[in-house]
Amino acid sequence: MFDNLSEKLQRVFKNLRGEGKLTAENMEQALKEIRVALLEADVHFRVVKQFIEGVRQKALGEEVLTALSPAQQVIKIVHEELIRVLGSHASRLRFANDPPTVMLIVGLQGSGKTTSTGKLARWLSRNGHSPLMVSVDVYRPAARKQLSVIARQIGLPVYEGAEGEDKPSELARGARREAVQTGRDVVLVDTAGRLHIDEELMVELQELKKLLAPTEILFVADAMTGQDAVKSAEEFHKRLGITGVILTKMDGDARGGAALSIRHVTGQPLKFVGVGEKFDALEPFHPDRVASRILGMGDMLSFIEKVGQAVEQKKAEELQRQILEDDFTLQDFRDQMKQLRKLGPLDSILSMLPGVGPLKQLKDVKVNEDQIKRVVAIIDSMTIQERANHMIINGSRRRRIARGSGTTVQEVNQLLKQYAQARKMMKSLSGGLMGKRLGRLNLPGL
């Protein structure tokens, strides 16, 4: 996410660093380039105007122009302004004093409401809550069936409705009653959507709001629709009073305009972002972390949290030792490919790491089931000596490995290249910020 914007902003800062000193003239040129970068990222024009003005006022002060490192000062100012636009601080879900807490999930049809309901239920379950889901979309039978399927997949309950409950209000009341009787502390209400905003939809949602008095009204928007998502959020807020936004498909949105615009336009926080199809691919939105990622500073907190959730502790400790001691063999590479699969796309993981500029080619490495099978087959066809020391794998050995694994020499070469890149990345990390952070973990033997 934010790939295009990040690349353009870093280019602006690189040009600033190349200047002998910072002047009002080259600062204005930089602001012009930042403005274009934001507009091309599909950021709302009002947000862009306010952002540029905020940076200009701070950057053209005497203390910045005369600073020893003016370019770094400008980066700091842009970072602060990004955090302000994105929301200053993470906005947590609110819960009712007397459970169950009711959360209304609203949005247009096709935005990902039902899937987001399942993802949010899973997130709540993993964070100490016991959610119950219910679909009140009585117009599309497939919608209620879809939520039931999702509920089975994530192992959480869904209220199917009692006999005679065929209205949204009846289903919602029944779900709340069920939650009270079964000790569930959160009720997630997946509402009906339309392809466009209409009066009938809004009246129904307003009636549900009046009936349920929800603690949260979460608007689900598709990040790929850009400013259309922002406009829809603004309209829903005017009519319904949303309390937060879940932005889906952020992993596929290289521009990021919706994320940078939605709080300014609606006044309501972005609370979660969907970053993949799996049910654990829902992340709380942290403005400061996202601002750092946009500026290429990385997001070590999210990286550490993600690794902590997906990787077994013993394996994590072993990987940390290998990183610090530069002791990472092909056998280890085989094992770690399986661990990386749990973390998600490599480009998403690399975007969290600072100082990986020279290794940007790694973002094109996609880890999928077929690739993992090929990696395992190729490495399993190597001798113990070859796995321990890749340098001895010459041309004849590569041909033998290809025959034994049912692959081609080109695929063997590609694997060895990817392995070399991984070693290079780990060596870079062990000597930089990552190494310092790992050293503070006080792991046995480190």
The 8 nearest C-alpha neighbors of each residue, nearest first, counted from 0:
[[1, 253, 250, 2, 252, 249, 255, 251],
 [0, 2, 253, 254, 255, 4, 3, 5],
 [3, 1, 253, 5, 0, 4, 6, 254],
 [4, 2, 6, 5, 1, 253, 254, 7],
 [5, 3, 7, 1, 6, 2, 40, 36],
 [4, 6, 293, 2, 8, 3, 7, 294],
 [5, 7, 3, 9, 4, 8, 2, 10],
 [8, 6, 10, 4, 9, 5, 36, 3],
 [7, 9, 11, 5, 10, 6, 4, 12],
 [8, 10, 12, 6, 11, 7, 13, 5],
 [9, 11, 13, 7, 8, 12, 6, 14],
 [12, 10, 8, 14, 9, 13, 29, 15],
 [13, 11, 15, 9, 14, 10, 16, 8],
 [12, 14, 10, 16, 15, 11, 9, 17],
 [15, 13, 17, 11, 12, 16, 10, 18],
 [16, 14, 12, 17, 18, 13, 70, 11],
 [15, 17, 13, 14, 18, 70, 12, 19],
 [16, 18, 14, 15, 13, 19, 20, 12],
 [19, 17, 20, 15, 16, 21, 14, 25],
 [20, 18, 17, 21, 16, 15, 22, 69],
 [21, 19, 18, 22, 69, 64, 65, 16],
 [20, 22, 64, 69, 25, 18, 26, 23],
 [23, 21, 24, 25, 26, 20, 64, 59],
 [22, 24, 26, 25, 27, 59, 21, 64],
 [25, 23, 27, 22, 26, 28, 21, 29],
 [26, 24, 28, 27, 22, 23, 29, 21],
 [27, 25, 29, 23, 28, 24, 22, 30],
 [28, 26, 30, 24, 29, 25, 23, 31],
 [27, 29, 25, 31, 26, 30, 32, 24],
 [28, 30, 26, 32, 27, 31, 33, 11],
 [31, 29, 33, 27, 32, 28, 34, 26],
 [30, 32, 28, 34, 29, 33, 27, 35],
 [33, 31, 29, 35, 34, 30, 36, 28],
 [34, 32, 30, 36, 35, 31, 29, 37],
 [33, 35, 31, 37, 32, 36, 30, 38],
 [34, 36, 32, 38, 33, 37, 39, 31],
 [37, 35, 33, 39, 34, 38, 4, 32],
 [36, 38, 40, 34, 39, 35, 42, 33],
 [39, 37, 41, 35, 40, 42, 36, 34],
 [38, 40, 36, 41, 37, 35, 42, 254],
 [39, 41, 254, 37, 256, 38, 42, 4],
 [42, 40, 256, 38, 39, 43, 225, 254],
 [41, 43, 256, 38, 40, 37, 260, 259],
 [42, 44, 46, 45, 260, 47, 41, 226],
 [43, 45, 47, 46, 48, 42, 38, 41],
 [46, 44, 48, 47, 43, 49, 264, 42],
 [45, 47, 49, 43, 44, 48, 50, 260],
 [48, 46, 44, 50, 45, 49, 51, 43],
 [49, 47, 45, 51, 46, 50, 44, 52],
 [48, 50, 52, 46, 47, 51, 53, 45],
 [51, 49, 47, 53, 52, 48, 46, 54],
 [52, 50, 54, 53, 48, 49, 55, 47],
 [51, 53, 55, 49, 50, 54, 56, 48],
 [52, 54, 50, 51, 56, 55, 49, 57],
 [55, 53, 51, 57, 52, 56, 58, 77],
 [56, 54, 52, 58, 57, 53, 59, 51],
 [57, 55, 53, 54, 58, 59, 52, 60],
 [56, 58, 54, 55, 59, 60, 53, 76],
 [59, 57, 55, 60, 54, 56, 63, 73],
 [60, 58, 57, 56, 55, 61, 64, 23],
 [59, 61, 58, 62, 63, 57, 64, 56],
 [60, 62, 64, 63, 65, 59, 66, 58],
 [63, 61, 65, 60, 64, 66, 59, 58],
 [64, 62, 66, 65, 61, 60, 69, 58],
 [63, 65, 61, 21, 66, 62, 69, 22],
 [64, 66, 63, 62, 61, 67, 69, 21],
 [67, 65, 63, 69, 68, 64, 62, 72],
 [68, 66, 69, 65, 63, 64, 70, 72],
 [67, 69, 66, 71, 70, 72, 63, 65],
 [70, 68, 72, 66, 71, 63, 64, 67],
 [71, 69, 73, 72, 16, 68, 15, 74],
 [72, 70, 74, 73, 69, 68, 75, 16],
 [71, 73, 69, 75, 70, 74, 63, 76],
 [74, 72, 76, 70, 75, 71, 58, 77],
 [73, 75, 71, 77, 76, 72, 78, 70],
 [74, 76, 72, 78, 73, 77, 71, 79],
 [75, 77, 73, 79, 78, 74, 80, 72],
 [78, 76, 80, 74, 79, 75, 81, 73],
 [79, 77, 75, 81, 76, 80, 74, 290],
 [80, 78, 76, 82, 77, 81, 75, 83],
 [79, 81, 83, 77, 82, 78, 84, 76],
 [82, 80, 84, 78, 83, 79, 290, 85],
 [81, 83, 87, 85, 79, 286, 287, 80],
 [82, 84, 87, 80, 86, 81, 85, 79],
 [85, 83, 81, 86, 82, 80, 259, 263],
 [86, 84, 82, 286, 83, 259, 81, 87],
 [85, 87, 83, 84, 88, 286, 82, 268],
 [88, 86, 83, 82, 286, 85, 287, 89],
 [89, 87, 86, 286, 90, 285, 287, 82],
 [88, 90, 285, 284, 286, 91, 87, 86],
 [91, 89, 270, 88, 268, 92, 269, 284],
 [92, 90, 89, 93, 270, 283, 284, 271],
 [91, 93, 94, 90, 215, 270, 243, 214],
 [92, 94, 91, 214, 215, 95, 100, 90],
 [93, 95, 100, 214, 96, 92, 98, 215],
 [94, 96, 100, 97, 98, 214, 93, 99],
 [95, 97, 98, 94, 100, 99, 93, 214],
 [96, 98, 95, 99, 100, 94, 184, 179],
 [99, 97, 100, 184, 95, 96, 185, 179],
 [98, 100, 184, 185, 101, 97, 186, 183],
 [101, 99, 185, 95, 98, 94, 184, 186],
 [102, 100, 213, 186, 214, 185, 187, 99],
 [101, 103, 215, 187, 213, 216, 214, 188],
 [102, 104, 216, 188, 217, 187, 215, 105],
 [105, 103, 217, 189, 188, 190, 216, 218],
 [106, 104, 218, 190, 217, 219, 103, 112],
 [107, 105, 219, 218, 192, 220, 108, 110],
 [106, 108, 192, 193, 110, 194, 109, 195],
 [107, 109, 192, 193, 194, 110, 106, 191],
 [108, 110, 111, 107, 112, 194, 192, 221],
 [109, 111, 221, 220, 108, 107, 112, 219],
 [110, 112, 114, 109, 113, 115, 247, 219],
 [113, 111, 115, 114, 219, 110, 116, 104],
 [112, 114, 116, 115, 111, 146, 189, 117],
 [113, 115, 117, 116, 111, 112, 118, 149],
 [116, 114, 118, 112, 117, 113, 119, 111],
 [117, 115, 113, 119, 114, 118, 112, 120],
 [116, 118, 120, 114, 115, 119, 149, 121],
 [119, 117, 115, 278, 121, 120, 116, 122],
 [118, 120, 122, 116, 121, 117, 115, 123],
 [121, 119, 117, 123, 118, 122, 130, 124],
 [120, 122, 124, 118, 119, 123, 125, 117],
 [123, 121, 119, 125, 124, 120, 118, 126],
 [124, 122, 126, 120, 128, 125, 121, 119],
 [125, 123, 128, 121, 126, 122, 129, 127],
 [126, 124, 122, 123, 127, 121, 128, 120],
 [127, 125, 123, 124, 128, 122, 121, 129],
 [126, 128, 124, 125, 123, 129, 122, 130],
 [129, 127, 124, 123, 126, 130, 184, 185],
 [128, 130, 183, 124, 184, 185, 131, 127],
 [131, 129, 185, 183, 186, 120, 184, 128],
 [132, 130, 186, 156, 157, 185, 187, 183],
 [131, 133, 157, 187, 186, 158, 188, 156],
 [134, 132, 158, 188, 157, 189, 187, 135],
 [133, 135, 189, 143, 136, 188, 190, 146],
 [136, 134, 167, 190, 137, 170, 189, 133],
 [135, 137, 191, 138, 190, 134, 139, 142],
 [138, 136, 139, 135, 140, 167, 166, 165],
 [139, 137, 136, 140, 191, 142, 135, 141],
 [138, 140, 141, 142, 137, 136, 143, 191],
 [141, 139, 142, 143, 138, 137, 144, 136],
 [140, 142, 144, 139, 143, 145, 146, 138],
 [143, 141, 145, 140, 144, 139, 146, 136],
 [144, 142, 146, 134, 145, 141, 140, 147],
 [143, 145, 141, 147, 142, 146, 148, 140],
 [144, 146, 142, 148, 143, 147, 141, 149],
 [145, 147, 149, 143, 148, 144, 150, 113],
 [146, 148, 150, 144, 145, 149, 157, 143],
 [149, 147, 145, 151, 146, 150, 144, 152],
 [150, 148, 146, 152, 151, 147, 117, 145],
 [151, 149, 147, 155, 153, 148, 152, 154],
 [152, 150, 154, 148, 149, 153, 147, 155],
 [151, 153, 149, 150, 154, 148, 155, 147],
 [154, 152, 150, 151, 155, 149, 121, 278],
 [153, 155, 151, 152, 150, 156, 149, 121],
 [154, 156, 150, 153, 151, 157, 131, 130],
 [157, 155, 131, 150, 132, 158, 154, 130],
 [156, 158, 132, 133, 131, 159, 150, 147],
 [159, 157, 133, 160, 174, 132, 156, 131],
 [158, 160, 157, 133, 161, 147, 134, 143],
 [161, 159, 158, 170, 164, 162, 173, 174],
 [162, 160, 164, 163, 159, 173, 170, 158],
 [161, 163, 164, 160, 165, 159, 170, 169],
 [162, 164, 165, 161, 160, 166, 169, 170],
 [165, 163, 169, 162, 161, 170, 166, 160],
 [164, 166, 163, 137, 169, 167, 170, 160],
 [165, 167, 169, 168, 164, 170, 137, 135],
 [168, 166, 135, 170, 169, 171, 137, 136],
 [167, 169, 171, 166, 170, 172, 207, 210],
 [170, 168, 172, 166, 164, 171, 167, 173],
 [171, 169, 173, 167, 172, 168, 164, 160],
 [170, 172, 168, 174, 173, 169, 167, 175],
 [173, 171, 169, 175, 174, 170, 168, 176],
 [172, 174, 170, 176, 171, 175, 169, 177],
 [175, 173, 177, 171, 176, 172, 158, 170],
 [174, 176, 178, 172, 177, 173, 171, 179],
 [175, 177, 173, 179, 174, 178, 172, 180],
 [178, 176, 174, 180, 175, 179, 181, 173],
 [177, 179, 183, 175, 181, 176, 180, 182],
 [180, 178, 176, 182, 177, 181, 183, 175],
 [179, 181, 177, 178, 182, 176, 183, 175],
 [182, 180, 178, 179, 183, 177, 176, 184],
 [183, 181, 179, 178, 180, 184, 129, 99],
 [182, 184, 178, 129, 181, 130, 185, 179],
 [183, 185, 99, 98, 129, 100, 130, 182],
 [186, 184, 130, 100, 99, 183, 101, 131],
 [187, 185, 101, 131, 130, 132, 100, 102],
 [188, 186, 132, 102, 101, 131, 103, 133],
 [187, 189, 103, 133, 104, 134, 190, 102],
 [190, 188, 134, 104, 133, 135, 113, 187],
 [191, 189, 135, 136, 105, 188, 104, 134],
 [192, 190, 136, 135, 189, 193, 105, 138],
 [191, 193, 108, 107, 106, 190, 194, 105],
 [194, 192, 108, 195, 107, 196, 191, 200],
 [193, 195, 108, 107, 192, 196, 109, 197],
 [194, 196, 193, 197, 107, 108, 192, 231],
 [195, 197, 193, 200, 194, 198, 107, 201],
 [198, 196, 200, 199, 195, 201, 193, 202],
 [197, 199, 201, 200, 202, 196, 203, 238],
 [198, 200, 202, 201, 197, 203, 196, 204],
 [201, 199, 203, 198, 202, 197, 204, 196],
 [200, 202, 204, 198, 203, 199, 205, 197],
 [201, 203, 205, 199, 204, 200, 198, 206],
 [204, 202, 206, 200, 201, 205, 199, 207],
 [205, 203, 207, 201, 206, 202, 208, 200],
 [204, 206, 208, 202, 207, 203, 201, 209],
 [205, 207, 209, 203, 204, 208, 210, 202],
 [208, 206, 210, 204, 209, 205, 211, 203],
 [207, 209, 205, 212, 211, 206, 210, 204],
 [208, 210, 206, 207, 212, 211, 205, 213],
 [211, 209, 207, 208, 212, 206, 168, 172],
 [210, 212, 213, 208, 209, 207, 101, 171],
 [211, 213, 208, 209, 210, 214, 101, 207],
 [214, 212, 101, 211, 215, 102, 208, 103],
 [213, 215, 101, 102, 95, 100, 94, 93],
 [214, 216, 102, 213, 242, 217, 103, 93],
 [217, 215, 103, 241, 242, 102, 104, 218],
 [218, 216, 243, 104, 244, 215, 241, 242],
 [217, 219, 244, 105, 106, 245, 104, 243],
 [218, 220, 245, 106, 112, 244, 246, 105],
 [221, 219, 246, 110, 228, 247, 222, 245],
 [220, 222, 247, 110, 223, 224, 246, 248],
 [223, 221, 224, 225, 247, 246, 248, 249],
 [222, 224, 221, 225, 252, 248, 251, 249],
 [225, 223, 222, 227, 228, 221, 226, 257],
 [226, 224, 257, 223, 227, 228, 222, 256],
 [225, 227, 229, 228, 257, 230, 224, 41],
 [228, 226, 230, 229, 225, 224, 231, 257],
 [227, 229, 231, 226, 230, 220, 225, 224],
 [228, 230, 226, 232, 227, 261, 231, 257],
 [231, 229, 233, 227, 232, 228, 226, 234],
 [232, 230, 234, 228, 233, 229, 235, 227],
 [233, 231, 229, 235, 230, 234, 236, 228],
 [232, 234, 230, 236, 265, 231, 235, 229],
 [233, 235, 231, 237, 236, 232, 230, 238],
 [236, 234, 232, 238, 237, 233, 239, 231],
 [235, 237, 240, 241, 233, 239, 234, 238],
 [238, 236, 234, 235, 239, 240, 233, 241],
 [239, 237, 235, 236, 240, 234, 201, 205],
 [238, 240, 236, 235, 241, 237, 205, 204],
 [239, 241, 236, 237, 238, 242, 235, 216],
 [240, 242, 216, 236, 243, 239, 217, 218],
 [243, 241, 216, 215, 267, 217, 240, 244],
 [242, 244, 217, 268, 267, 269, 241, 270],
 [243, 245, 269, 218, 217, 270, 219, 246],
 [244, 246, 219, 271, 272, 270, 218, 269],
 [245, 247, 272, 220, 222, 221, 219, 273],
 [246, 248, 273, 221, 249, 272, 222, 220],
 [249, 247, 250, 251, 273, 222, 274, 221],
 [250, 248, 252, 274, 251, 247, 222, 273],
 [249, 251, 274, 248, 0, 252, 275, 273],
 [250, 252, 249, 248, 253, 0, 223, 274],
 [253, 251, 249, 0, 254, 223, 250, 255],
 [252, 254, 0, 1, 2, 3, 255, 251],
 [255, 253, 40, 1, 252, 256, 3, 4],
 [256, 254, 1, 258, 257, 252, 253, 40],
 [257, 255, 42, 41, 259, 40, 258, 254],
 [256, 258, 225, 260, 259, 255, 261, 226],
 [259, 257, 255, 256, 260, 261, 85, 222],
 [258, 260, 256, 257, 85, 261, 42, 255],
 [261, 259, 257, 258, 43, 263, 42, 262],
 [260, 262, 264, 229, 263, 257, 258, 265],
 [263, 261, 266, 267, 268, 265, 264, 260],
 [262, 264, 266, 261, 260, 265, 84, 46],
 [263, 265, 261, 262, 266, 260, 233, 229],
 [266, 264, 233, 267, 262, 263, 261, 236],
 [265, 267, 262, 263, 264, 268, 261, 233],
 [266, 268, 262, 265, 243, 242, 269, 241],
 [269, 267, 243, 262, 270, 244, 90, 86],
 [268, 270, 244, 243, 271, 245, 284, 262],
 [269, 271, 284, 244, 90, 283, 268, 243],
 [272, 270, 283, 245, 284, 282, 269, 246],
 [273, 271, 246, 282, 245, 247, 281, 284],
 [272, 274, 247, 281, 248, 280, 249, 275],
 [275, 273, 250, 280, 249, 248, 281, 272],
 [276, 274, 280, 277, 273, 250, 248, 281],
 [275, 277, 280, 278, 274, 273, 248, 279],
 [278, 276, 280, 279, 275, 118, 281, 274],
 [277, 279, 118, 280, 276, 117, 121, 281],
 [278, 280, 277, 281, 118, 121, 122, 282],
 [281, 279, 275, 274, 277, 278, 273, 276],
 [282, 280, 273, 279, 272, 274, 118, 271],
 [281, 283, 272, 271, 284, 273, 280, 274],
 [284, 282, 271, 270, 285, 272, 281, 89],
 [283, 285, 271, 270, 89, 282, 272, 286],
 [284, 286, 89, 288, 287, 289, 283, 88],
 [287, 285, 289, 85, 82, 288, 88, 86],
 [288, 286, 290, 82, 289, 285, 291, 88],
 [289, 287, 291, 285, 290, 286, 298, 292],
 [288, 290, 292, 286, 291, 287, 293, 285],
 [291, 289, 293, 287, 288, 292, 81, 82],
 [292, 290, 296, 288, 294, 289, 293, 297],
 [291, 293, 297, 289, 295, 294, 290, 296],
 [292, 294, 5, 290, 291, 295, 289, 1],
 [295, 293, 291, 292, 296, 5, 290, 9],
 [296, 294, 292, 297, 293, 291, 353, 5],
 [297, 295, 353, 291, 292, 294, 298, 354],
 [296, 298, 353, 351, 352, 292, 295, 291],
 [299, 297, 351, 288, 300, 301, 292, 352],
 [298, 300, 302, 301, 351, 303, 297, 352],
 [301, 299, 303, 302, 298, 304, 288, 351],
 [302, 300, 304, 303, 299, 298, 305, 351],
 [301, 303, 299, 305, 300, 304, 351, 306],
 [302, 304, 306, 300, 305, 301, 307, 299],
 [305, 303, 307, 301, 302, 306, 300, 308],
 [306, 304, 302, 308, 307, 303, 301, 309],
 [305, 307, 303, 309, 308, 310, 304, 302],
 [306, 308, 304, 305, 309, 310, 303, 312],
 [309, 307, 305, 306, 310, 304, 311, 303],
 [310, 308, 306, 307, 341, 342, 305, 311],
 [311, 309, 306, 307, 315, 308, 312, 338],
 [310, 312, 314, 313, 315, 309, 307, 308],
 [313, 311, 315, 314, 316, 310, 307, 317],
 [314, 312, 316, 315, 311, 317, 310, 318],
 [313, 315, 317, 311, 316, 312, 318, 310],
 [316, 314, 312, 318, 313, 317, 311, 310],
 [315, 317, 319, 313, 314, 318, 312, 320],
 [318, 316, 314, 320, 319, 315, 321, 313],
 [317, 319, 321, 315, 320, 316, 314, 322],
 [320, 318, 322, 316, 317, 321, 315, 323],
 [321, 319, 317, 323, 318, 322, 324, 316],
 [320, 322, 326, 318, 324, 319, 323, 325],
 [323, 321, 319, 325, 320, 425, 324, 429],
 [322, 324, 429, 320, 321, 325, 319, 434],
 [323, 325, 321, 326, 322, 320, 429, 327],
 [326, 324, 322, 321, 323, 327, 426, 425],
 [327, 325, 321, 324, 328, 322, 323, 320],
 [326, 328, 321, 331, 325, 422, 329, 332],
 [329, 327, 331, 330, 387, 332, 386, 326],
 [328, 330, 332, 386, 331, 333, 387, 327],
 [329, 331, 333, 328, 332, 386, 334, 378],
 [332, 330, 334, 328, 329, 333, 327, 335],
 [331, 333, 329, 335, 330, 334, 336, 328],
 [334, 332, 330, 331, 336, 335, 375, 329],
 [335, 333, 331, 332, 336, 337, 330, 338],
 [334, 336, 338, 332, 337, 333, 339, 331],
 [337, 335, 339, 338, 333, 334, 332, 340],
 [336, 338, 335, 340, 339, 334, 333, 371],
 [337, 339, 335, 340, 336, 341, 310, 334],
 [340, 338, 336, 342, 341, 337, 335, 343],
 [339, 341, 337, 338, 342, 343, 366, 336],
 [342, 340, 339, 338, 343, 309, 337, 310],
 [343, 341, 339, 340, 309, 305, 306, 344],
 [342, 344, 340, 341, 345, 339, 347, 348],
 [345, 343, 347, 346, 365, 366, 348, 342],
 [344, 346, 348, 347, 349, 362, 343, 365],
 [347, 345, 362, 349, 348, 344, 350, 363],
 [346, 348, 350, 345, 344, 349, 351, 343],
 [347, 349, 345, 350, 346, 351, 344, 302],
 [350, 348, 346, 351, 352, 347, 345, 362],
 [349, 351, 347, 348, 352, 346, 297, 292],
 [350, 352, 298, 297, 349, 348, 302, 299],
 [351, 353, 297, 349, 350, 298, 299, 355],
 [354, 352, 297, 296, 355, 295, 351, 298],
 [353, 355, 356, 352, 296, 297, 295, 357],
 [356, 354, 358, 357, 353, 352, 359, 424],
 [355, 357, 358, 359, 354, 353, 295, 360],
 [358, 356, 355, 359, 360, 354, 424, 361],
 [359, 357, 355, 360, 356, 361, 424, 420],
 [358, 360, 361, 356, 362, 357, 355, 363],
 [361, 359, 358, 362, 363, 364, 357, 420],
 [360, 362, 359, 363, 364, 358, 420, 346],
 [363, 361, 346, 360, 364, 359, 345, 349],
 [362, 364, 361, 360, 365, 346, 345, 359],
 [365, 363, 361, 362, 366, 345, 346, 360],
 [366, 364, 363, 367, 344, 345, 362, 346],
 [365, 367, 370, 340, 364, 344, 371, 368],
 [368, 366, 370, 369, 371, 365, 340, 372],
 [367, 369, 371, 370, 372, 366, 340, 373],
 [370, 368, 372, 371, 367, 373, 366, 374],
 [369, 371, 373, 367, 372, 368, 374, 366],
 [370, 372, 374, 368, 373, 369, 375, 367],
 [371, 373, 369, 375, 370, 374, 376, 368],
 [374, 372, 376, 370, 371, 375, 377, 369],
 [375, 373, 371, 377, 372, 376, 378, 370],
 [374, 376, 372, 378, 373, 377, 379, 333],
 [377, 375, 373, 379, 404, 374, 378, 372],
 [378, 376, 404, 374, 380, 379, 375, 373],
 [377, 379, 381, 380, 375, 376, 374, 386],
 [378, 380, 376, 381, 377, 375, 404, 382],
 [381, 379, 377, 378, 400, 403, 404, 376],
 [382, 380, 378, 379, 385, 400, 386, 383],
 [381, 383, 385, 384, 386, 380, 379, 378],
 [384, 382, 386, 385, 387, 381, 388, 330],
 [383, 385, 387, 382, 386, 388, 381, 389],
 [386, 384, 388, 382, 387, 389, 383, 381],
 [385, 387, 329, 383, 384, 330, 388, 389],
 [386, 388, 384, 385, 328, 383, 389, 329],
 [389, 387, 385, 390, 386, 384, 391, 328],
 [388, 390, 385, 391, 392, 386, 387, 329],
 [389, 391, 388, 392, 393, 385, 387, 386],
 [390, 392, 389, 393, 388, 385, 384, 396],
 [393, 391, 396, 390, 389, 385, 397, 394],
 [394, 392, 396, 395, 391, 397, 390, 398],
 [393, 395, 397, 396, 398, 392, 408, 399],
 [396, 394, 398, 397, 393, 399, 392, 400],
 [395, 397, 399, 393, 398, 394, 392, 400],
 [398, 396, 400, 394, 395, 399, 401, 408],
 [397, 399, 401, 395, 396, 400, 408, 402],
 [398, 400, 396, 402, 397, 401, 403, 395],
 [401, 399, 397, 403, 380, 402, 398, 381],
 [400, 402, 406, 407, 398, 404, 408, 399],
 [403, 401, 399, 405, 400, 404, 398, 406],
 [402, 404, 400, 401, 380, 405, 399, 377],
 [405, 403, 377, 376, 401, 406, 402, 380],
 [404, 406, 402, 403, 401, 407, 376, 377],
 [407, 405, 401, 404, 410, 402, 408, 411],
 [406, 408, 401, 410, 409, 411, 405, 402],
 [407, 409, 411, 410, 401, 398, 397, 412],
 [408, 410, 412, 407, 411, 413, 406, 401],
 [411, 409, 413, 407, 412, 408, 414, 406],
 [410, 412, 408, 414, 413, 409, 415, 401],
 [413, 411, 409, 415, 410, 414, 408, 416],
 [412, 414, 410, 416, 411, 415, 409, 417],
 [415, 413, 417, 411, 416, 412, 418, 410],
 [414, 416, 418, 412, 417, 413, 419, 411],
 [417, 415, 413, 419, 414, 418, 412, 420],
 [418, 416, 420, 414, 419, 415, 421, 413],
 [417, 419, 415, 421, 416, 420, 414, 422],
 [420, 418, 416, 422, 417, 421, 415, 423],
 [421, 419, 423, 417, 418, 422, 424, 416],
 [420, 422, 418, 424, 423, 419, 417, 425],
 [423, 421, 425, 419, 424, 420, 426, 418],
 [422, 424, 420, 426, 421, 425, 419, 427],
 [423, 425, 427, 421, 422, 426, 420, 428],
 [426, 424, 428, 422, 427, 423, 322, 429],
 [425, 427, 423, 429, 424, 428, 422, 325],
 [428, 426, 424, 425, 430, 429, 423, 431],
 [427, 429, 425, 433, 431, 430, 426, 434],
 [430, 428, 434, 426, 323, 427, 431, 322],
 [429, 431, 428, 427, 434, 426, 432, 433],
 [432, 430, 428, 434, 433, 429, 427, 435],
 [431, 433, 435, 434, 436, 428, 430, 429],
 [434, 432, 428, 436, 435, 431, 429, 437],
 [435, 433, 429, 437, 436, 431, 432, 430],
 [434, 436, 438, 432, 433, 437, 431, 439],
 [435, 437, 433, 439, 438, 434, 432, 440],
 [438, 436, 434, 439, 440, 435, 433, 319],
 [437, 439, 435, 436, 440, 434, 441, 445],
 [438, 440, 436, 437, 441, 435, 442, 434],
 [439, 441, 437, 442, 438, 436, 445, 443],
 [442, 440, 439, 445, 443, 438, 437, 444],
 [441, 443, 440, 445, 444, 316, 438, 439],
 [444, 442, 445, 441, 316, 440, 320, 317],
 [443, 445, 442, 441, 320, 316, 317, 438],
 [444, 442, 443, 441, 438, 320, 440, 437]]
